[in-house]
Structure formats: structure tokens, C-alpha cells
């Protein structure tokens, strides 16, 4: 699976406070912003066709959950305190 989203979409990464990498894909302009949420075991690439269509009229973002696609795994327990960080 290629992590390159293709024409009209831009892939980028950010680094979390604990040093992990989160990959996301942006497209479009304006608002409201539409967020495409990948299901369990999926990544942003599942939304690219829909994201490409919706981004013709508004800003969109999709992302790879921890351990999927281009995002590094989260080795720590999922607690409310950590999610709030």
C-alpha cells in the first residue's frame, strides 16, 4: 500500500508529545472542516476517494490511527489522562 495520497491531497506528519508520529492527509479550503475517521484496523487511505470529492467544496482531513498506515504504534495504555494530552 502506497502512503502517497495522489493529486490534490497532501500528506504530512506531526509529532506527539511522547515522540510518536501521526500521519494525516489534507485537502480543500474553507469550512467547515470535514474529518474522515478511519475504522478499527484501517487507515486514511480508505477515505481518499471520498476525501477527494468532498474537498472540492470544503477543507478535509483524514488520519492514520496509531500503528496503522504511516503512524507509529502507541505502546502505552490508553487512559483518559493520556488521551487528554
N, C-alpha and C positions, 0 to 999 in steps of 0.2 A: 504494500500500500504506500503510495506517494503522499508525503505531507505537504506538497505544493498544491495550493488550492486552485490555481489557474487564473486566467484573465479576469480582472475586475474585483478580485478578492485579495486581501493582504494578510499573510500570516506573520505573527510576531510572538514574542515570549516576554513574560515578566518573571521576576524572581521573588518568591515569597519571603516573609520574614525569617523563616527557618532554612532558607537556601535552596528550596526546590524550584523547579522550572514549571511554569504553566503556559501552555501554548494556546493561542487564540487566533481567530480569523475575523477580520473586519471588512465591511463593505458598505457602500452607500453614504448618504449625507442626510442631515436634518434629524427630525424627531417625529414621533417618539422612537426610541431605540428598541428594536426587536431582538430579544435574546433567544437563541436556539440552544436548548438544553439537551445534551446527549443522554440517552438512557444508560442504564447499568451495562457495562461492558462495551459501550460504543464510544465513538469519538466524534469530533466536529465534522469529519469528512462525510458522515451520513446526512448532514444538513446542507452540504454545499449546493446541490441543485436548487433547493428551496431558498436558500440564502441569496443565491444569485438573482432569483426572480424578485424577491421582496426588496432587495437592496436597490432596485430601480426606483423606488419611491420613498425610502427612509433608511436610516442607519441601522446596520445589523451587526451582531457579534455572535459567534459560536466559540466553544472552547473544548479542549480535551480534559476530561476528568483526570485526577491523579492516577498515574500508572497506565494511561491509555494514550494512543497517538503520540504526540510529541511532549507530553507532560510526564515528569518524573514521578515515581511512586511516593506515596506518603507512608513512611514506616512507623509513624506514631499513632497511638489510639485516637479515634475520633471522639473528642469531648466537646461540650458546649463552649468551654473556655478557649480551646484551640480554634474552633470554627469562628468564634468572635474576633480572633486576632485579625 
